[in-house]
Amino acid sequence: MRLRKIPRAGEYIENRPTLAVVGGEKLKGNWQSLFDEQQPIHIEIGMGKGGFINEMARCNPDINFIGIELYDSVLLRALEKLEENPLPNLRLLHADAAHLVDVFAKGEIAKIYLNFSDPWPKKRHEKRRLTFERFLQVYKDILIAHGSLQLKTDNDLLFEYSLSSFNGFGMTFTDVCVDVHKDQERYPHNVMTEYEQKFHKLGQPIYLLEAKF
């Protein structure tokens, strides 16, 4: 699907610095200053319109959340949700995942979520996958010791690739599931993204993978 560019989305985001940060380099090591409470920080990379991160923040007031999105026209939709229903433990970030070591200090993040990331199925695009080794190194650098990385996807090839990539990077698996919605006893509080709702209605299995460095 072609991304629809929303005029002045960048300007709208920049005018709301208390809710959405552009770039974020100046806050490196000091992200807790954006929140009322000093709590573990979880981030979602590629949050889309923000449905998942909003619900996670609402259900987990003891955790601070940051939703990260590269495209300002998409982040705008998440920002509008947050303005309609403000949450003290949720902030948004307009940034590129490849440069997060310039945004977060070592050990500043407790958990990372990758939800329905672009699978980049062609071999020549492997380096763009968010579970490629160069991204794993970024995640390792910003996570606390034993911090976790969680992936959810409908794409079996990305799931298999990520299993291999995590294993090759020496990560320890803490959870592997080939159909979250057929194992609801293990995931009674599963929060769905917009994509997950769509694929679940179509009967598509949702894969989950969680590991630690």
Secondary structure, 3 states (H helix, E strand, C coil): CCCCCCCCHHHHHHCCCCCEEECCHHHCCCHHHHCCCCCCEEEEECCCCCHHHHHHHHHCCCCEEEEEECCHHHHHHHHHHHHHCCCCCEEEEECCHHHHHHCCCCCCEEEEEEECCCCCCCHHHHHHCCCCHHHHHHHHHHEEEEEEEEEEECCHHHHHHHHHHHHHCCCEEEEEECCHHHCCCCCCCCCCCHHHHHHHHCCCCCEEEEEEC
